[in-house]
Structures are given as C-alpha cells and as structure tokens.
Amino acid sequence: MVAIKAQQAEAFVKAPNKDVVAVLVHGPDTGLVSERARSIAAVFANRGGEDAETVRIEEPDLDGNPDRLVVELQTIPMFGGGKVVRTTAGRKINAALFKNIFTDGAPACGLICEAGNLKATDALRKLFESTPWAAAVPCYADADSNLAGLVRDMMAAAGLRISRDATDVLVGRLGADRALSRGEIEKLILYCKGRDTVDVSDIEAIVGDASDTGLEYIAIAAASGEPANVVAEFDRAVTAGENPQAIILIALRYFQRLHRVRSAMDAGKSPDEALRSLRPPLHFKLKDTVAAQCRLWPTASLGEALQRINETAQQARLNSSMDAVLAERLLFNLAAHIAQRKRR
C-alpha cells in the first residue's frame, strides 16, 4: 500500500520502491504529471536492462481491440529485456479496467498511468494506493521553494550561476505549470549562453510574466462568464500564432489561483486576506476582478473546472491537430456555464 504524499513525490520519482511495478501519476499540473511519468518510466526501463522497450497504449488503441492493454501488461518481450507500458486514464482506461487487471496479480512489466486531478475518494486513485505493488504519485502546482530548486538545478546543469535576487524575480514569473516553467528557464539559459552568470536584467529582457500577457485575458473572460469575449480573444491569439496548448495551461494556472483564493475564503479569510496570500502576488489591476469571480464560482465548481481543463490539456497533447478546437470548446463552455449562473 503506497500512498505518496506531495512532499515525498520528488524523492519517490527518483528512486521508486523496488517492489512497486505500477504507478499512477495524477494531479492538476499536467506538465509535472508528464515529467514525473517520464522519469518513472526511465527508472522502470533501467530495471529491465539495455534492451527494455516502452509501449504507449491510449484509448484509441482499444477501439476494436479492447484487450490490448491487458495483453501488453501480461506479455514479456520475445527477445528478453524489460518492458514499460505507459497510458492515460480516460473513459475506457479507468478504475474498473485496472481492477480486473490487478485481480490477477502484478503485471509482467512496468505500468505508468497518467491522470488528472483526482480526489482522495476517486476509485482509480484508491486502487493504486491500496495495491501492495502499486503507488499513486500526486502532482500539484509548484511552490516557490520547488521552483527555486528547479531554477538552481537547471542553471547548474548549464554551467550558469544565478543570484538570489535574480532567482526570486524568475520564480515570481513561473509557476503556471512545470512544463511551462522549464520552457521559460531553458529560454533564459539559451539567452545567457556563453556567459557565467544570470542577473535580473536578463530575466527582465527575456522571461515573460504570464499575468501580463494577453493570453491570460482569455482565461479571465472564461472565469467572468463572457463567452463572446472568449471566442474573440481566442481567435485573435491563435491567428497571431499562439499555441492553443499554452492557452490551456495558462487557463489552468488562472483557475488554480481562483481555487486557492476561494478555498481561503471558505476557510474564513476575507477576500482581501485571501488575495494577499497568493504567491506570486496578484497584479493589483486584477484584484477586483478575481474577487468578483470567486463570488461567482463555488469551490466545488472550480474543482470541476480544473478537472475539465486538465482532461482537455491531456487530450490536446495526445491529439495536437485538434488542440485549437479542444481549447476553444473548453473555454467557451466554462464561460457559458458561469454566464448561466450570473443570469439566475
């Protein structure tokens, strides 16, 4: 029985228990889910030796062949070496399917399943947490201390030094999603190539602040219940060459912050106190808007919205040719949902 706590996740990912052969990686930070799933897959592959293979099975692979995942998990490679099977939870790849698989005991190869934000009572999460040779690893939005560590590690790997002041400024501009954070740090490293140190002026020159970009306005319009503005701003952004998947991740970050504020309000904090607790701090121009949105969105509804955003992010990553359609539909539906609430 392995239920990994958030503060234990990083250590577990680097060195999973030797008796664990199946891991569920779940949480609202899709970039971190993907990163940790890759890391665990690499550890499992190393256990199998140089000839280990990795097989990816997704829901479309089960169309016409519903036993494909079961067969892969029970099959040992013909020419030796280990095998790792990676998949993503969804409508068909769910708790019921894995429960049937787990009934026969541990699979013959490593299994890694990615999933969105799962409650402690979710059947899939409970199954992995209660199975002796399985584990569930949570992936929540990076805290400032985690981001600072990520910055230091990536800078050191690139042979760069960064001051504490520069680290603080950089961390203040990160945090939407682990994949986005890595991308911004990599961009900064490339900008500083050929030098020894990184200072605040470098960050000001090259690292964008998601709260200052026009892309966040799409998320703001969605949370405010303005479907027409969502469509207009989304179309403008995509026409200008913005990545729909980046828009989804910015929306994820925005709704995560709304959820934190609303949860703090539910715990007894005033709107001002809840807003002041956000890190990085909220731009002063957005305070009234966010306070109004938190009055519109109950905590449960924000949790459901985060689940939908996370699921769409995974769908868009697996089907990039449809990412614009998926992103626009998601944001329009979120806006339409809250617009209905405003009319009541």
Stockholm file with secondary structure:
# STOCKHOLM 1.0

chainA/1-344         MVAIKAQQAEAFVKAPNKDVVAVLVHGPDTGLVSERARSIAAVFANRGGEDAETVRIEEPDLDGNPDRLVVELQTIPMFGGGKVVRTTAGRKINAALFKNIFTDGAPACGLICEAGNLKATDALRKLFESTPWAAAVPCYADADSNLAGLVRDMMAAAGLRISRDATDVLVGRLGADRALSRGEIEKLILYCKGRDTVDVSDIEAIVGDASDTGLEYIAIAAASGEPANVVAEFDRAVTAGENPQAIILIALRYFQRLHRVRSAMDAGKSPDEALRSLRPPLHFKLKDTVAAQCRLWPTASLGEALQRINETAQQARLNSSMDAVLAERLLFNLAAHIAQRKRR
#=GR chainA/1-344 SS CEECCGGGHHHHHHSCCTTCCEEEEESSCHHHHHHHHHHHHHHHHHHHCTTCEEEECCGGGGTTCTTHHHHHHHCCCTTSSCEEEEEECCSSSSHHHHHHHHHTCSCSSEEEEEECCCCTTCHHHHHHHHSTTEEEEECCCCCHHHHHHHHHHHHHHTTCEECHHHHHHHHTTCCSCHHHHHHHHHHHHHHTTTCSEECHHHHHHHCCCGGGSTHHHHHHHHHTTCHHHHHHHHHHHHHTTCCHHHHHHHHHHHHHHHHHHHHHHHTTCCHHHHHHTCSSCCCGGGHHHHHHHHHHSCHHHHHHHHHHHHHHHHHHHHCGGGHHHHHHHHHHHHHHHHHHHHHC
#=GC SS_cons         CEECCGGGHHHHHHSCCTTCCEEEEESSCHHHHHHHHHHHHHHHHHHHCTTCEEEECCGGGGTTCTTHHHHHHHCCCTTSSCEEEEEECCSSSSHHHHHHHHHTCSCSSEEEEEECCCCTTCHHHHHHHHSTTEEEEECCCCCHHHHHHHHHHHHHHTTCEECHHHHHHHHTTCCSCHHHHHHHHHHHHHHTTTCSEECHHHHHHHCCCGGGSTHHHHHHHHHTTCHHHHHHHHHHHHHTTCCHHHHHHHHHHHHHHHHHHHHHHHTTCCHHHHHHTCSSCCCGGGHHHHHHHHHHSCHHHHHHHHHHHHHHHHHHHHCGGGHHHHHHHHHHHHHHHHHHHHHC
//
